[in-house]
Amino acid sequence: MAILATQFAKTTRQSANWGDARKRVLASYREWMRAAPEIQAMYSVPYPVSTIRTRIRQEFERNRFVNKLSIVDVLLLKANADYQETLNYWRGNSHILAYFNEQNLQGDNKLPSNFITGFLQGRN
């Protein structure tokens, strides 16, 4: 399959209002969800498609409560750039698998509650 560098490129634009931004975010989310099986096959990800989709959802949920339209536009720009890089196979397997590291996942064990706990765990 020949890869066209501009196949997944999108022009940069600002959202007119919150309704427009919502439509753009949902479209980006759907693109990522539809691409999960292809990402698994291209990068030989050792996780099922459901795990990949869960991780994609976590990344979108992380920015769910952003309340500035300009920041949403920047996040959409980054999501589109990541999507293009991923599907054009411009990333390495290590870049994709880094999303599944235990330290990158959101949760109670992400950061220690205080300095001493982190020091004793050997975390910087």
C-alpha positions in Angstrom: 0.0 0.0 0.0 1.4 3.4 -1.0 1.3 6.0 1.7 0.3 9.5 0.8 1.7 12.0 3.2 -1.4 14.2 3.0 -4.0 11.4 3.0 -5.0 12.0 6.6 -4.1 15.7 6.8 -6.7 18.3 7.8 -6.5 22.0 7.6 -6.2 23.9 10.8 -9.2 26.0 11.8 -10.8 27.5 14.8 -14.2 26.3 16.2 -16.9 28.9 15.7 -18.7 27.9 18.9 -19.0 25.1 21.4 -21.4 23.2 19.2 -18.9 23.2 16.4 -16.1 22.1 18.7 -18.2 19.3 20.0 -18.9 18.0 16.5 -15.2 18.2 15.7 -14.2 16.3 18.9 -16.8 13.6 18.3 -15.6 13.2 14.6 -12.0 12.9 15.8 -13.0 10.4 18.5 -14.9 8.3 15.9 -11.9 8.3 13.6 -9.6 7.0 16.3 -12.1 4.3 17.3 -12.5 3.1 13.7 -8.8 3.0 13.3 -8.1 0.8 16.4 -8.1 -2.5 14.5 -5.8 -1.1 11.8 -3.5 0.3 14.5 -3.4 -3.1 16.2 -2.5 -4.9 12.9 0.0 -2.3 11.7 2.0 -2.0 14.9 1.5 -5.6 16.1 0.1 -4.4 19.4 -0.1 -7.3 21.8 -3.4 -6.1 23.2 -7.0 -6.7 22.0 -8.8 -4.0 20.1 -11.1 -3.4 23.1 -8.0 -2.5 25.2 -6.8 -0.1 22.5 -10.2 1.5 22.3 -10.4 1.8 26.1 -7.0 3.6 26.1 -8.2 6.0 23.3 -11.2 6.8 25.4 -9.1 7.5 28.4 -7.0 10.0 26.4 -10.2 11.8 25.3 -11.7 11.7 28.8 -8.6 13.2 30.3 -9.4 16.5 28.5 -13.2 16.3 28.9 -13.5 19.3 31.2 -11.5 21.8 29.2 -13.5 25.0 29.3 -11.6 27.2 26.8 -12.5 27.0 23.2 -8.9 27.9 22.0 -7.5 25.0 24.1 -10.0 22.6 22.6 -8.9 23.7 19.1 -5.2 23.1 20.0 -6.1 19.6 21.4 -8.0 18.8 18.2 -4.9 19.9 16.2 -2.7 17.6 18.2 -5.2 14.7 17.9 -5.3 15.1 14.2 -1.5 15.3 13.9 -1.2 12.1 16.0 -3.8 10.4 13.9 -2.0 11.2 10.7 1.4 10.1 12.1 -0.1 6.9 13.5 -1.9 5.8 10.3 0.9 6.8 8.0 3.2 4.5 10.0 5.5 7.4 11.0 5.7 6.2 14.6 7.6 3.2 15.9 6.2 0.3 17.9 7.7 1.8 21.0 5.8 5.0 20.6 2.5 3.1 20.4 3.3 0.7 23.2 4.3 3.7 25.5 0.6 4.5 25.7 0.1 1.2 27.5 2.8 1.6 30.2 1.5 1.4 33.7 3.0 4.8 34.5 1.1 6.5 31.7 -2.3 5.2 32.8 -4.5 7.4 34.9 -5.3 6.2 38.3 -4.4 6.2 42.0 -1.0 4.8 41.4 0.2 7.4 38.9 1.9 9.8 41.3 2.8 9.3 44.9 0.8 11.3 47.5 4.0 12.9 49.0 7.7 13.2 48.5 8.8 10.5 51.0 6.4 7.8 49.4 7.8 8.6 46.0 11.4 8.5 47.3 10.9 5.1 48.9 9.3 3.8 45.7 12.3 4.9 43.7 10.3 7.3 41.6 11.7 10.6 40.4 
